[in-house]
Amino acid sequence: MSADWKRAAWRRVAWTTALLVVGFVLGGLGGSGWVGTAGWVLVGLALIVYVALAFLEVGLSEDRDRDRGRH
């Protein structure tokens, strides 16, 4: 059971990293056109999602501790 939450957490990080990489590729290759702008927007979005995932993991770890009876 403990491996399930770790696997889910890594999966969320992997998807966010893929979004970040796609954003950098589009931003770097797209130049100053709309493709480049969309790429940099994706990079910014991925960075926001990383911060949100950090807060999510803190909250989920508190829930797991509470479920185990720790306070």
OpenMM code with the backbone's topology and positions (N, CA, C; nanometers):
from openmm import Vec3, app, unit

residues = "MET SER ALA ASP TRP LYS ARG ALA ALA TRP ARG ARG VAL ALA TRP THR THR ALA LEU LEU VAL VAL GLY PHE VAL LEU GLY GLY LEU GLY GLY SER GLY TRP VAL GLY THR ALA GLY TRP VAL LEU VAL GLY LEU ALA LEU ILE VAL TYR VAL ALA LEU ALA PHE LEU GLU VAL GLY LEU SER GLU ASP ARG ASP ARG ASP ARG GLY ARG HIS".split()
positions = [
    Vec3(0.0810, -0.1197, 0.0000),
    Vec3(0.0000, 0.0000, 0.0000),
    Vec3(0.0853, 0.1260, 0.0000),
    Vec3(0.1980, 0.1234, 0.0689),
    Vec3(0.2812, 0.2439, 0.0768),
    Vec3(0.3433, 0.2788, -0.0578),
    Vec3(0.3627, 0.1808, -0.1420),
    Vec3(0.4212, 0.2092, -0.2730),
    Vec3(0.3208, 0.2760, -0.3663),
    Vec3(0.1915, 0.2595, -0.3388),
    Vec3(0.0903, 0.3186, -0.4257),
    Vec3(0.0950, 0.4709, -0.4235),
    Vec3(0.1052, 0.5308, -0.3053),
    Vec3(0.1054, 0.6771, -0.2995),
    Vec3(0.2351, 0.7326, -0.3553),
    Vec3(0.3450, 0.6585, -0.3359),
    Vec3(0.4728, 0.7054, -0.3919),
    Vec3(0.4699, 0.7010, -0.5441),
    Vec3(0.4141, 0.5943, -0.5974),
    Vec3(0.4040, 0.5814, -0.7426),
    Vec3(0.3151, 0.6907, -0.8007),
    Vec3(0.2042, 0.7201, -0.7326),
    Vec3(0.1144, 0.8258, -0.7793),
    Vec3(0.1834, 0.9619, -0.7737),
    Vec3(0.2608, 0.9862, -0.6688),
    Vec3(0.3327, 1.1134, -0.6568),
    Vec3(0.4357, 1.1278, -0.7688),
    Vec3(0.5100, 1.0214, -0.7951),
    Vec3(0.6091, 1.0278, -0.9030),
    Vec3(0.5432, 1.0440, -1.0389),
    Vec3(0.4248, 0.9848, -1.0557),
    Vec3(0.3530, 0.9997, -1.1820),
    Vec3(0.3115, 1.1454, -1.2024),
    Vec3(0.2643, 1.2102, -1.0966),
    Vec3(0.2280, 1.3519, -1.1080),
    Vec3(0.3501, 1.4373, -1.1419),
    Vec3(0.4629, 1.4080, -1.0797),
    Vec3(0.5858, 1.4824, -1.1079),
    Vec3(0.6322, 1.4564, -1.2515),
    Vec3(0.6188, 1.3328, -1.2971),
    Vec3(0.6616, 1.2989, -1.4339),
    Vec3(0.5788, 1.3744, -1.5375),
    Vec3(0.4468, 1.3812, -1.5174),
    Vec3(0.3629, 1.4549, -1.6121),
    Vec3(0.3973, 1.6031, -1.6122),
    Vec3(0.4238, 1.6565, -1.4953),
    Vec3(0.4604, 1.7984, -1.4873),
    Vec3(0.5950, 1.8237, -1.5533),
    Vec3(0.6879, 1.7314, -1.5357),
    Vec3(0.8190, 1.7453, -1.5998),
    Vec3(0.8059, 1.7370, -1.7515),
    Vec3(0.7194, 1.6492, -1.7997),
    Vec3(0.6961, 1.6406, -1.9443),
    Vec3(0.6398, 1.7726, -1.9968),
    Vec3(0.5483, 1.8323, -1.9213),
    Vec3(0.4928, 1.9624, -1.9598),
    Vec3(0.6019, 2.0689, -1.9627),
    Vec3(0.6915, 2.0647, -1.8652),
    Vec3(0.8021, 2.1603, -1.8598),
    Vec3(0.8944, 2.1445, -1.9800),
    Vec3(0.9283, 2.0221, -2.0138),
    Vec3(1.0176, 1.9963, -2.1274),
    Vec3(0.9528, 2.0415, -2.2577),
    Vec3(0.8255, 2.0085, -2.2759),
    Vec3(0.7556, 2.0529, -2.3975),
    Vec3(0.7537, 2.2052, -2.4044),
    Vec3(0.7312, 2.2693, -2.2913),
    Vec3(0.7310, 2.4150, -2.2887),
    Vec3(0.8650, 2.4735, -2.3281),
    Vec3(0.9739, 2.4157, -2.2740),
    Vec3(1.1070, 2.4656, -2.3108),
    Vec3(1.1360, 2.4435, -2.4598),
    Vec3(1.0972, 2.3298, -2.5126),
    Vec3(1.1209, 2.3026, -2.6548),
    Vec3(1.0424, 2.4016, -2.7411),
    Vec3(0.9140, 2.4180, -2.7093),
    Vec3(0.8333, 2.5121, -2.7882),
    Vec3(0.8830, 2.6556, -2.7706),
    Vec3(0.9182, 2.6907, -2.6481),
    Vec3(0.9671, 2.8269, -2.6244),
    Vec3(1.0987, 2.8537, -2.6937),
    Vec3(1.1853, 2.7543, -2.6963),
    Vec3(1.3156, 2.7724, -2.7603),
    Vec3(1.3095, 2.7706, -2.9113),
    Vec3(1.2260, 2.6850, -2.9650),
    Vec3(1.2192, 2.6713, -3.1105),
    Vec3(1.1143, 2.7621, -3.1746),
    Vec3(1.0189, 2.8080, -3.0946),
    Vec3(0.9086, 2.8857, -3.1494),
    Vec3(0.9403, 3.0303, -3.1768),
    Vec3(1.0521, 3.0785, -3.1253),
    Vec3(1.0893, 3.2177, -3.1500),
    Vec3(0.9939, 3.3140, -3.0817),
    Vec3(0.9676, 3.4256, -3.1483),
    Vec3(0.8823, 3.5283, -3.0882),
    Vec3(0.7376, 3.5165, -3.1344),
    Vec3(0.7061, 3.4119, -3.2062),
    Vec3(0.5685, 3.3913, -3.2524),
    Vec3(0.4813, 3.3335, -3.1422),
    Vec3(0.3598, 3.2960, -3.1809),
    Vec3(0.2658, 3.2450, -3.0814),
    Vec3(0.3086, 3.1097, -3.0269),
    Vec3(0.3802, 3.0304, -3.1060),
    Vec3(0.4271, 2.9003, -3.0583),
    Vec3(0.5290, 2.9186, -2.9467),
    Vec3(0.6201, 3.0118, -2.9643),
    Vec3(0.7186, 3.0391, -2.8604),
    Vec3(0.6537, 3.0923, -2.7338),
    Vec3(0.5568, 3.1808, -2.7514),
    Vec3(0.4860, 3.2352, -2.6356),
    Vec3(0.4088, 3.1255, -2.5631),
    Vec3(0.3439, 3.0384, -2.6383),
    Vec3(0.2710, 2.9273, -2.5768),
    Vec3(0.3667, 2.8362, -2.5002),
    Vec3(0.4872, 2.8165, -2.5529),
    Vec3(0.5865, 2.7350, -2.4838),
    Vec3(0.6263, 2.7947, -2.3512),
    Vec3(0.6494, 2.9248, -2.3473),
    Vec3(0.6884, 2.9883, -2.2209),
    Vec3(0.5726, 2.9910, -2.1221),
    Vec3(0.4505, 2.9991, -2.1745),
    Vec3(0.3341, 2.9891, -2.0868),
    Vec3(0.3286, 2.8499, -2.0243),
    Vec3(0.3585, 2.7473, -2.1018),
    Vec3(0.3619, 2.6108, -2.0481),
    Vec3(0.4698, 2.5948, -1.9417),
    Vec3(0.5839, 2.6585, -1.9616),
    Vec3(0.6901, 2.6534, -1.8605),
    Vec3(0.6399, 2.7165, -1.7307),
    Vec3(0.5785, 2.8319, -1.7402),
    Vec3(0.5243, 2.8973, -1.6211),
    Vec3(0.4176, 2.8136, -1.5536),
    Vec3(0.3324, 2.7527, -1.6335),
    Vec3(0.2279, 2.6664, -1.5790),
    Vec3(0.2884, 2.5465, -1.5064),
    Vec3(0.3903, 2.4865, -1.5643),
    Vec3(0.4553, 2.3718, -1.5006),
    Vec3(0.5176, 2.4121, -1.3669),
    Vec3(0.5774, 2.5294, -1.3603),
    Vec3(0.6367, 2.5751, -1.2345),
    Vec3(0.5298, 2.5972, -1.1281),
    Vec3(0.4163, 2.6505, -1.1675),
    Vec3(0.3046, 2.6679, -1.0739),
    Vec3(0.2548, 2.5313, -1.0253),
    Vec3(0.2463, 2.4359, -1.1157),
    Vec3(0.1993, 2.3023, -1.0785),
    Vec3(0.2976, 2.2355, -0.9834),
    Vec3(0.4290, 2.2560, -1.0022),
    Vec3(0.5272, 2.2006, -0.9082),
    Vec3(0.5024, 2.2517, -0.7659),
    Vec3(0.4769, 2.3811, -0.7521),
    Vec3(0.4501, 2.4375, -0.6194),
    Vec3(0.3208, 2.3786, -0.5627),
    Vec3(0.2184, 2.3686, -0.6459),
    Vec3(0.0917, 2.3118, -0.6008),
    Vec3(0.1093, 2.1650, -0.5591),
    Vec3(0.1907, 2.0910, -0.6317),
    Vec3(0.2156, 1.9508, -0.5959),
    Vec3(0.2884, 1.9393, -0.4626),
    Vec3(0.3767, 2.0331, -0.4346),
    Vec3(0.4456, 2.0306, -0.3052),
    Vec3(0.3452, 2.0484, -0.1921),
    Vec3(0.2543, 2.1439, -0.2049),
    Vec3(0.1520, 2.1624, -0.1031),
    Vec3(0.0584, 2.0418, -0.0951),
    Vec3(0.0256, 1.9830, -0.2097),
    Vec3(-0.0590, 1.8635, -0.2107),
    Vec3(0.0068, 1.7497, -0.1345),
    Vec3(0.1346, 1.7276, -0.1577),
    Vec3(0.2047, 1.6181, -0.0898),
    Vec3(0.2127, 1.6400, 0.0603),
    Vec3(0.2307, 1.7657, 0.1027),
    Vec3(0.2308, 1.7942, 0.2463),
    Vec3(0.0947, 1.7602, 0.3057),
    Vec3(-0.0112, 1.8016, 0.2395),
    Vec3(-0.1455, 1.7720, 0.2883),
    Vec3(-0.1745, 1.6225, 0.2908),
    Vec3(-0.1342, 1.5526, 0.1871),
    Vec3(-0.1576, 1.4083, 0.1824),
    Vec3(-0.0770, 1.3347, 0.2888),
    Vec3(0.0444, 1.3828, 0.3167),
    Vec3(0.1239, 1.3172, 0.4207),
    Vec3(0.0595, 1.3381, 0.5574),
    Vec3(-0.0001, 1.4545, 0.5805),
    Vec3(-0.0715, 1.4779, 0.7056),
    Vec3(-0.1921, 1.3857, 0.7165),
    Vec3(-0.2619, 1.3646, 0.6059),
    Vec3(-0.3757, 1.2723, 0.6064),
    Vec3(-0.3314, 1.1296, 0.6360),
    Vec3(-0.2195, 1.0890, 0.5773),
    Vec3(-0.1696, 0.9524, 0.6035),
    Vec3(-0.1302, 0.9364, 0.7495),
    Vec3(-0.0661, 1.0377, 0.8070),
    Vec3(-0.0291, 1.0318, 0.9485),
    Vec3(-0.1539, 1.0246, 1.0369),
    Vec3(-0.2546, 1.1019, 1.0030),
    Vec3(-0.3782, 1.1013, 1.0807),
    Vec3(-0.4467, 0.9654, 1.0719),
    Vec3(-0.4460, 0.9044, 0.9526),
    Vec3(-0.5072, 0.7731, 0.9348),
    Vec3(-0.4357, 0.6654, 1.0162),
    Vec3(-0.3068, 0.6837, 1.0382),
    Vec3(-0.2293, 0.5877, 1.1176),
    Vec3(-0.2429, 0.6126, 1.2673),
    Vec3(-0.3116, 0.7189, 1.3039),
    Vec3(-0.3338, 0.7475, 1.4444),
    Vec3(-0.2334, 0.8408, 1.5069),
    Vec3(-0.1463, 0.8991, 1.4274),
    Vec3(-0.0504, 0.9968, 1.4794),
    Vec3(-0.1120, 1.1347, 1.4784),
    Vec3(-0.0714, 1.2188, 1.5688),
    Vec3(-0.1249, 1.3559, 1.5725),
    Vec3(-0.0165, 1.4549, 1.5555),
] * unit.nanometer
topology = app.Topology()
chain = topology.addChain("A")
for resn in residues:
    res = topology.addResidue(resn, chain)
    for name in ("N", "CA", "C"):
        topology.addAtom(name, app.Element.getBySymbol(name[0]), res)
